[in-house]
Amino acid sequence: MSCFHSTPYAVNFIWIRSGWGSTGEWRFPNDVACKHVTNSDVSITTDDTSCNGRSYYACNSGYKQVAGNTQRTCGFGGILSGYPLVCSVSTCKIDIVLIVEASAYTSSIHSALMAAIGDLAGSLQISTSNILAGVIIYDDTVDLNIDLDDYYSASTLDSSITSIPISNAASAVNLAEALRVGFYDFFTLSKGNRFTAFRHFVVIAKTYSSQTGATVADQIRMNLRNQLFTVGISPSASLITDLKAIAGDDSRHFEVSSPDDLYTKFNNIFQKIAVCPDIIIEPMTVECELDIVFIVERYNLRYTKRFLAELMDNITISSTGIKVGMVLFDSGASTVFRLNSHTSSESVRDDIEKISETNHTDHLVDKGLIEARDNVFTAARGDRTDASNYYVIIVGPFESYPEAVAKDIRSSGSNYIFSIHIGNQYQTEYQKAVDTCGDYTKYTNVDSYENLINIKNDILQKITTCESVNITIPVESGTNNTRAEDVESGTNNTRAEDVESGTNNTRAEDEQSPFLVPILSGGAVLIVVIIFAIILGKRRHLCQQQVNRSVYEEHRAPIPNKSEDHYTELDLTEAHQYIELDSVQADISTVTGQFASKSDNQYTEPHTIKQQLEIDRARLTPDHPYTALDTIQNTQTTNIPSGMQ
């Protein structure tokens, strides 16, 4: 026989069978025949499962190799060399982080475990257009060992993983923090994560952690690009429960009794891990133009950066859709990037992830709002006049006073304030920042920084909802169409072009709302009439008092011998009264004259008052001064509305 075997057979007897096959050939039974391991995505192009036979495999049309081998040799014991071919749809990129326990409980198997993981990772199709992989190990602390962009060769990746040492070998493990490091720190563009790749978290654990990872895993899964898988090594019942909760689906959880079992489970594990998920991610589009500036406190940036970076997976940045800027604030404020700094969501996310994670003790939101208003929402820095301006505040549980600045910003143009508030104190201040009239739909509260990610979809919906765009047109000539030259010349505010067109001093903007003209005009006339009626009534009262006093003095004084003396005595008093009445008449004439050309009846009362004054004045003859004044009082008091008497 030509089939190689490393150790000789132990033969206690020989079984000879004659007439084998059609030729009667003499031979031993073949104990080295292999079995193929394939799936519906793989085709067998050459089938030879005999001793030392080579079989060839290929991915079906529309799929590509992501792991395993296309050629395998049948060896002793029915074992094929290499690993089963794993194929996936050709458009998919996958970034994998292997999160491996390295504690006191795995110290005895650490070398074998890392060797097996290295061999499996070494079978991946490592390249920038296919799969990239990195490694995190953990016990009570977490170490980032291999980044995604450290190796672009499967063989060097295999060698590097195999040589990872166990560091602390602590008896305590913190699986939750290991997942946090993977989520917040590992998958960044600067560490090799590709913007459009699916992000696969693979947890390999042996020991149950009191810091369970289920809650963190739920947050990770909120983004459909994030997929989780778990492998338990002789796991306890409590660890199995936690690992299944992390995976989110029992079919994504695997169990082995030792590191060597990873080889036999390879096809099942990698057929799940190394293939594209059956998910279609549609980019979000909006039906309007939005200029959004995130105004973020410089505190706990590990969480706010991840929150904003995850938003960028769902927001499409473009010059005709959404544009994004960012401001950081503490005791002051500074611009991180402007509205015209980036033209893609990927570059925005990269800038966010690169922000230094330093904490400061001051949290002055008003400084951030002012910085955004004065240095980001400007035409030179990308602000568009036909786009709504969204100020999105992200602030923690620290007292600040943003209401006054926020109110000023909201009072002009198409400016809207959104508040994302972390914590349970000082809620009223941030509610009033978005609205002072009780509409707090643009205010969102969350209890902790880590739970920011839980409100991602809610915030995404709010800040991509189109609000109305209000374009303010400045009025250069004033509110009542009065020109300076009209005032100087004493004209009645009538322009030549108005006369030519037949208009009565009406602007184009006024014509758009014709129903307001009679309402406003009528209201103005009514107010003028009431004011002058009050003034007139007071002056009549003074006149009557003076007349009564004069009559009283007349009865007490002797009657003069000459009538000329009588008229001379009254001349000062009566002349003063007539001058006052003339002044009132002139004031009313000035007001009513402006509306004399109106055809409706709303100005009838001022005209009646004017006409009555003229009649009364005509009746004031020198022969009957007292009688005439009494007549004026009685007549005009009758003409005043009953409510004014």
Secondary structure by P-SEA (a helix, b strand, c coil): ccccccccccccbbbbbccccccccccccccbbbbbbbcccccccbbbccccbbbbbbbcccbbbcccccbbbbcccccccccccccccccbbbbbbbbcccccccccaaaaaaaaaaaaaaaccccccccccbbbbbcccccccccccccccaaaaaaaaaacccccccccccaaaaaaaaacccccccccccccbbbbbbbbbccccccccaaaaaaaaccccbbbbbbbccccaaaaaaaaaaacccccbbbbccccccccaaaaaaacccccccbbbbbbbbcbbbbbbbbcccccaaaaaaaaaaaaaccccccccbbbbbbbbcccccccccccccccaaaaaaaaaaccccccccccaaaaaaaaacccccccccccccbbbbbbbbbccbbbbaaaaaaaaacccbbbbbbbcccccaaaaaaaaaccccccccbbbbccccccccaaaaaaaaaacccbbbbbbbbccccccccaaaaaaccccccaaaaaaccccccaaaaacccaaaaaaaaaaaaaaaaaaaaaaaaaaaaaaaaaaaaaaaaaccccccaaaaaaaaaaaaaaaaaaaaaaaaaaaaaaaaacccccccaaaaaaaaaaaaaaaaacccccaaaaaaaaaaaaaaacccccc
